[in-house]
C-alpha cells in the first residue's frame, strides 16, 4: 500500500527561542499588501456631447498639448530612423544572399570580440 506523504510540521516557537538567529524571510508578510485603484485617464473630443459631462482638466490638457508638440518635433527623426533601419535590413539581406560564409564569419568574429571585451570588463570589476 502506498503511504500518504507526510506534511512537514513547523513549530510555533521562534528561532531565537532555540538559540538560532531570526532570518529575514520569516519576517516577510505572507500576502502582498492590498492594491490601490489606478486612475484611468480618457480623452474626450471637445465638440462631442460627452464633453459636457466630463470636467475639463487644464493640467491634463496642457500635458497632452506638450506631448503632441514633442511628438511633432521628433517625427522627422523617427521617420529617418525607420528609413535607415529598412535600408540596413535590405543591405543585410542582400549581403546574406551574395556572401553567406562571410556573413557567418563577421557575426562569429563580432561575437568573439564582444565576449572577450565583456570578460575583461567583468574581471576588472
N, CA and C of each residue as an Amber inpcrd file, in Angstrom:
protein
   375
   0.8250000  -1.1830000   0.0000000   0.0000000   0.0000000   0.0000000
   0.8670000   1.2440000   0.0000000   0.4020000   2.2300000  -0.7000000
   1.1500000   3.4820000  -0.7400000   0.8110000   4.3060000   0.4890000
   1.8170000   4.8690000   1.0750000   1.6020000   5.7010000   2.2500000
   1.4530000   7.1580000   1.8150000   0.6210000   7.8520000   2.5190000
   0.4400000   9.2760000   2.2190000   1.6920000  10.0220000   2.6410000
   2.0900000  10.9840000   1.8350000   3.2830000  11.7630000   2.1660000
   3.0000000  12.6310000   3.3830000   3.9530000  12.6480000   4.2900000
   3.7840000  13.4520000   5.4850000   4.0200000  14.9190000   5.1610000
   3.1940000  15.7510000   5.7170000   3.4180000  17.1840000   5.5550000
   4.3080000  17.6450000   6.6850000   5.2360000  18.5390000   6.3900000
   6.1370000  18.9910000   7.4590000   5.3870000  19.7950000   8.5030000
   5.8050000  19.6430000   9.7410000   5.1740000  20.3640000  10.8450000
   6.1500000  21.4270000  11.3150000   5.7170000  22.6630000  11.2700000
   6.5500000  23.7700000  11.7250000   6.0480000  24.2090000  13.0850000
   6.9520000  24.2550000  14.0270000   6.5430000  24.6210000  15.3870000
   6.2850000  26.1140000  15.4590000   5.5600000  26.5150000  16.4770000
   5.2070000  27.9100000  16.6630000   6.3390000  28.6840000  17.3410000
   7.3520000  27.9870000  17.8070000   8.4490000  28.6560000  18.5020000
   9.3180000  29.3980000  17.5100000   9.8490000  30.5170000  17.9350000
  10.7240000  31.2910000  17.0560000  12.1340000  30.7270000  17.1190000
  12.9450000  31.1380000  16.1800000  14.3260000  30.6750000  16.1360000
  15.1350000  31.2190000  17.3060000  14.7610000  32.4280000  17.8060000
  15.5170000  32.9800000  18.9320000  15.3710000  32.0940000  20.1700000
  14.1900000  31.4900000  20.3270000  13.9740000  30.6310000  21.4920000
  14.8580000  29.3990000  21.4170000  15.1980000  28.9580000  20.2240000
  16.0460000  27.7850000  20.0590000  17.5240000  28.1450000  20.0090000
  17.8390000  29.4310000  20.1100000  19.2290000  29.8480000  20.0890000
  19.7340000  30.1730000  18.6870000  18.8830000  30.1020000  17.6790000
  19.3000000  30.4430000  16.3220000  18.8100000  31.8480000  15.9940000
  19.5900000  32.6160000  15.2320000  19.1470000  33.9670000  14.8790000
  17.9760000  33.9140000  13.9020000  17.1370000  34.9180000  13.9660000
  15.9840000  35.0040000  13.0720000  16.4560000  35.3880000  11.6760000
  15.7630000  34.9010000  10.6610000  16.1120000  35.2460000   9.2820000
  15.1130000  36.2570000   8.7560000  15.5100000  36.9900000   7.7120000
  14.6450000  37.9980000   7.1040000  13.4140000  37.3680000   6.4650000
  13.5590000  36.1690000   5.9380000  12.4540000  35.5380000   5.2280000
  11.2740000  35.2860000   6.1500000  11.5350000  35.0960000   7.4350000
  10.4500000  34.8300000   8.3610000   9.6650000  36.0920000   8.6880000
  10.2650000  37.2650000   8.4800000   9.5740000  38.4970000   8.8240000
   8.8190000  39.0880000   7.6450000   8.8960000  38.4690000   6.4720000
   8.1710000  38.9620000   5.3170000   6.6910000  38.6490000   5.4610000
   5.8160000  39.5290000   4.9610000   4.3820000  39.2430000   5.0530000
   4.0090000  38.0530000   4.1750000   2.9840000  37.3190000   4.6050000
   2.5580000  36.1330000   3.8700000   1.8400000  36.4910000   2.5890000
   1.1970000  37.6380000   2.5510000   0.4880000  38.0470000   1.3370000
   0.8790000  39.4740000   0.9850000   0.7770000  39.8280000  -0.2910000
   1.1440000  41.1900000  -0.6800000   0.1410000  42.1880000  -0.1160000
   0.5700000  43.4500000   0.0460000  -0.3620000  44.4520000   0.5680000
  -1.4980000  44.6720000  -0.4280000  -2.6320000  45.1270000   0.0600000
  -3.7710000  45.3340000  -0.8480000  -3.4240000  46.3860000  -1.8950000
  -3.9060000  46.1740000  -3.1080000  -3.6070000  47.1070000  -4.1790000
  -4.5710000  48.2770000  -4.1420000  -4.1160000  49.3890000  -4.6770000
  -4.9370000  50.5920000  -4.7440000  -5.4760000  50.7390000  -6.1510000
  -6.6330000  51.3100000  -6.3180000  -7.1530000  51.5030000  -7.6740000
  -6.2920000  52.4950000  -8.4420000  -6.1770000  52.2750000  -9.7220000
  -5.3740000  53.1290000 -10.5890000  -6.3200000  54.0490000 -11.3480000
  -5.9750000  55.3200000 -11.4000000  -6.8130000  56.2730000 -12.1200000
  -6.6660000  56.0400000 -13.6170000  -7.7680000  56.0090000 -14.3110000
  -7.7700000  55.8160000 -15.7520000  -8.1170000  57.1490000 -16.3970000
  -7.2660000  57.5840000 -17.3060000  -7.4660000  58.8620000 -17.9590000
  -7.9860000  58.6020000 -19.3600000  -9.1120000  59.2000000 -19.6800000
  -9.6600000  59.0850000 -21.0280000  -9.7230000  60.4680000 -21.6380000
  -9.5700000  60.5170000 -22.9290000  -9.5860000  61.7810000 -23.6330000
 -10.8910000  61.8980000 -24.4080000 -11.5590000  63.0180000 -24.2740000
 -12.8370000  63.2440000 -24.9270000 -12.6890000  64.4190000 -25.8690000
 -13.2110000  64.2840000 -27.0720000 -13.1820000  65.4020000 -28.0110000
 -14.0490000  66.5280000 -27.4730000 -13.5730000  67.7490000 -27.6290000
 -14.2720000  68.8780000 -27.0440000 -15.6150000  69.1500000 -27.7130000
 -15.8000000  68.7820000 -28.9600000 -17.0460000  69.0510000 -29.6440000
 -18.1070000  67.9960000 -29.4170000 -17.7840000  66.9050000 -28.7400000
 -18.7420000  65.8090000 -28.5920000 -19.7350000  66.0970000 -27.4700000
 -20.8120000  65.3270000 -27.4260000 -21.8300000  65.5210000 -26.4000000
 -21.3400000  65.0630000 -25.0290000 -20.3270000  64.1860000 -24.9850000
 -19.7960000  63.7150000 -23.7090000 -18.9420000  64.7740000 -23.0250000
 -18.5000000  65.7910000 -23.7750000 -17.6110000  66.7970000 -23.2050000
 -18.3030000  67.5890000 -22.1050000 -19.6070000  67.7450000 -22.1860000
 -20.3270000  68.4910000 -21.1580000 -20.3400000  67.7300000 -19.8490000
 -20.3110000  66.3930000 -19.9080000 -20.3660000  65.5810000 -18.6860000
 -18.9950000  65.4140000 -18.0310000 -17.9180000  65.5710000 -18.8140000
 -16.5700000  65.3630000 -18.2870000 -15.9610000  66.7170000 -17.9470000
 -15.5630000  66.9400000 -16.6820000 -14.9580000  68.2240000 -16.3480000
 -13.6020000  68.3610000 -17.0220000 -13.2920000  69.5430000 -17.4910000
 -12.0160000  69.7820000 -18.1640000 -10.9160000  69.8930000 -17.1240000
  -9.8240000  69.3220000 -17.4350000  -8.6710000  69.3750000 -16.5540000
  -7.5890000  70.1360000 -17.3020000  -7.3090000  71.3540000 -16.8810000
  -6.3680000  72.2080000 -17.6070000  -4.9580000  71.6300000 -17.5880000
  -4.5700000  71.0390000 -16.4730000  -3.2300000  70.4580000 -16.3930000
  -3.0900000  69.2980000 -17.3750000  -4.1370000  68.4840000 -17.4730000
  -4.1160000  67.3570000 -18.4020000  -4.1160000  67.8360000 -19.8430000
  -4.8850000  68.8790000 -20.1270000  -4.8860000  69.4410000 -21.4710000
  -3.5010000  69.9800000 -21.8350000  -2.8530000  70.6350000 -20.8830000
  -1.5080000  71.1580000 -21.1330000  -0.5270000  70.0100000 -21.3670000
  -0.6780000  68.9400000 -20.6020000   0.2010000  67.7830000 -20.7720000
   0.0290000  67.1610000 -22.1490000  -1.2240000  66.9950000 -22.5760000
  -1.4790000  66.4490000 -23.9090000  -0.9230000  67.3710000 -24.9870000
  -1.0480000  68.6800000 -24.7920000  -0.5050000  69.6320000 -25.7610000
   1.0030000  69.5320000 -25.8670000   1.6860000  69.4240000 -24.7260000
   3.1500000  69.2960000 -24.7460000   3.5750000  67.9800000 -25.3690000
   2.8330000  66.9110000 -25.0960000   3.1730000  65.6130000 -25.6830000
   3.0070000  65.6530000 -27.1950000   1.9520000  66.3170000 -27.6600000
   1.7420000  66.4230000 -29.1100000   2.8480000  67.2410000 -29.7640000
   3.2600000  68.3350000 -29.1090000   4.3470000  69.1580000 -29.6640000
   5.6580000  68.3840000 -29.7160000   5.9590000  67.6260000 -28.6530000
   7.2190000  66.8770000 -28.6340000   7.2050000  65.7640000 -29.6750000
   6.0390000  65.1360000 -29.8680000   5.9540000  64.1110000 -30.9020000
   6.1400000  64.7320000 -32.2830000   5.5220000  65.8860000 -32.5120000
   5.6870000  66.5630000 -33.7990000   7.1350000  66.9540000 -34.0400000
   7.8420000  67.3620000 -32.9720000   9.2460000  67.7400000 -33.1160000
  10.1200000  66.5210000 -33.4060000   9.7710000  65.3600000 -32.8740000
  10.5760000  64.1460000 -33.0610000  10.2000000  63.3610000 -34.3090000
   9.0960000  63.6950000 -34.9380000   8.6080000  62.9170000 -36.0640000
   9.6140000  62.7840000 -37.2030000  10.3400000  63.8520000 -37.5950000
  11.3370000  63.6700000 -38.6680000  12.4420000  62.6850000 -38.2840000
  12.8580000  62.7110000 -37.0250000  13.8990000  61.7880000 -36.5740000
  13.3850000  60.3520000 -36.5770000  12.1320000  60.1740000 -36.1830000
  11.5420000  58.8370000 -36.1760000  11.4570000  58.3000000 -37.5920000
  10.9810000  59.1420000 -38.5290000  10.8800000  58.7060000 -39.9210000
  12.2560000  58.3920000 -40.4990000  13.2630000  59.2010000 -40.1570000
  14.6250000  58.9350000 -40.6200000  15.1680000  57.6290000 -40.0600000
  14.8790000  57.3470000 -38.7980000  15.3340000  56.0950000 -38.1860000
  14.6820000  54.8960000 -38.8440000  13.3960000  55.0080000 -39.1450000
  12.6890000  53.9020000 -39.7980000  13.2670000  53.6630000 -41.1790000
  13.5400000  54.7420000 -41.9180000  14.1150000  54.6010000 -43.2590000
  15.5070000  53.9790000 -43.1940000  16.3220000  54.4190000 -42.2390000
  17.6720000  53.8660000 -42.0900000  17.6160000  52.3900000 -41.7160000
  16.7030000  52.0330000 -40.8230000  16.5650000  50.6320000 -40.4220000
  16.1510000  49.7580000 -41.5970000  15.2260000  50.2410000 -42.4000000
  14.8100000  49.4730000 -43.5830000  15.9550000  49.3180000 -44.5670000
  16.7410000  50.3860000 -44.7590000  17.8720000  50.3240000 -45.6900000
  18.9250000  49.3300000 -45.2040000  19.2250000  49.3570000 -43.9180000
  20.2010000  48.4170000 -43.3610000  19.6810000  46.9910000 -43.4950000
  18.3980000  46.7720000 -43.2360000  17.8150000  45.4430000 -43.3930000
  17.9140000  44.9440000 -44.8240000  17.6830000  45.8320000 -45.7830000
  17.8020000  45.4610000 -47.1970000  19.2440000  45.0970000 -47.5390000
  20.1940000  45.8900000 -47.0400000  21.6130000  45.6010000 -47.3150000
  22.0550000  44.2790000 -46.6930000  21.5930000  44.0170000 -45.4760000
  21.9600000  42.7560000 -44.8070000  21.3790000  41.5730000 -45.5670000
  20.1460000  41.7050000 -46.0150000  19.5230000  40.6250000 -46.7860000
  20.2800000  40.3790000 -48.0820000  20.6770000  41.4480000 -48.7430000
  21.4360000  41.3230000 -49.9890000  22.8030000  40.6780000 -49.7170000
  23.4710000  41.1130000 -48.6490000  24.7790000  40.5530000 -48.2990000
  24.6470000  39.0740000 -47.9420000  23.5600000  38.7320000 -47.2630000
  23.3210000  37.3320000 -46.8830000  23.1560000  36.4530000 -48.1120000
  22.4850000  36.9700000 -49.1250000  22.2740000  36.1990000 -50.3490000
  23.5600000  36.0700000 -51.1620000  24.3670000  37.1370000 -51.1960000
  25.5700000  37.1330000 -52.0310000  26.7540000  36.4200000 -51.3840000
  26.9700000  36.6340000 -50.0850000  28.1540000  36.0800000 -49.4030000
  27.7790000  35.5120000 -48.0300000  27.1570000  34.3430000 -48.0020000
  26.6990000  33.8020000 -46.7030000  27.8400000  33.4130000 -45.7660000
  28.9470000  32.8750000 -46.2990000  30.0590000  32.4680000 -45.4240000
  30.7390000  33.6740000 -44.7930000  30.8770000  34.7550000 -45.5500000
  31.4770000  35.9520000 -44.9700000  30.5760000  36.5380000 -43.8770000
  29.2760000  36.4630000 -44.0790000  28.3480000  36.9570000 -43.0600000
  28.4890000  36.1470000 -41.7730000  28.5850000  34.8320000 -41.8940000
  28.7740000  33.9870000 -40.7080000  30.0970000  34.3300000 -40.0270000
  31.1360000  34.5730000 -40.8120000  32.4290000  34.9510000 -40.2480000
  32.3720000  36.2800000 -39.5140000  31.6740000  37.2540000 -40.0850000
  31.5530000  38.5630000 -39.4400000  30.7810000  38.4330000 -38.1300000
  29.6970000  37.6790000 -38.1520000  28.8920000  37.5040000 -36.9320000
  29.6890000  36.7900000 -35.8550000  30.3820000  35.7220000 -36.2210000
  31.1430000  34.9710000 -35.2120000  32.3180000  35.7910000 -34.6870000
  32.9930000  36.5210000 -35.5480000  34.1050000  37.3680000 -35.1000000
  33.6330000  38.4670000 -34.1700000  32.5040000  39.0650000 -34.5000000
  31.9460000  40.1170000 -33.6390000  31.5410000  39.5520000 -32.2900000
  30.9260000  38.3730000 -32.2880000  30.5240000  37.7500000 -31.0280000
  31.7410000  37.4060000 -30.1750000  32.8020000  36.9260000 -30.8020000
  34.0280000  36.5970000 -30.0720000  34.6370000  37.8530000 -29.4520000
  34.7350000  38.9180000 -30.2490000  35.3190000  40.1640000 -29.7380000
  34.4790000  40.7390000 -28.6040000  33.1680000  40.7070000 -28.7540000
  32.2880000  41.2070000 -27.7060000  32.4070000  40.3530000 -26.4420000
  32.4950000  39.0450000 -26.6010000  32.6610000  38.1590000 -25.4550000
  33.9580000  38.4220000 -24.7130000  35.0360000  38.6410000 -25.4510000
  36.3260000  38.9490000 -24.8110000  36.2570000  40.2850000 -24.0810000
  35.6240000  41.2810000 -24.6990000  35.5160000  42.5920000 -24.0600000
  34.7070000  42.5050000 -22.7660000  33.6260000  41.7590000 -22.7880000
  32.8030000  41.6070000 -21.5850000  33.5700000  40.8520000 -20.5130000
  34.3030000  39.8330000 -20.9110000  35.0940000  39.0610000 -19.9480000
  36.1520000  39.9390000 -19.2790000  36.8320000  40.7650000 -20.0530000
  37.8450000  41.6720000 -19.4880000  37.1860000  42.6980000 -18.5830000
  36.0600000  43.2330000 -19.0280000  35.3520000  44.2350000 -18.2310000
  34.9020000  43.6500000 -16.9000000  34.3690000  42.4240000 -16.9180000
  33.8930000  41.8100000 -15.6860000  35.0460000  41.4170000 -14.7600000
  36.2110000  41.0920000 -15.3070000  37.3370000  40.7040000 -14.4610000
  37.9190000  41.9130000 -13.7310000  37.6880000  43.1010000 -14.2360000
  38.2060000  44.3140000 -13.5980000  37.2280000  44.9150000 -12.5930000
  36.0550000  44.3750000 -12.4790000  35.0530000  44.9290000 -11.5510000
  35.0720000  44.1950000 -10.2460000
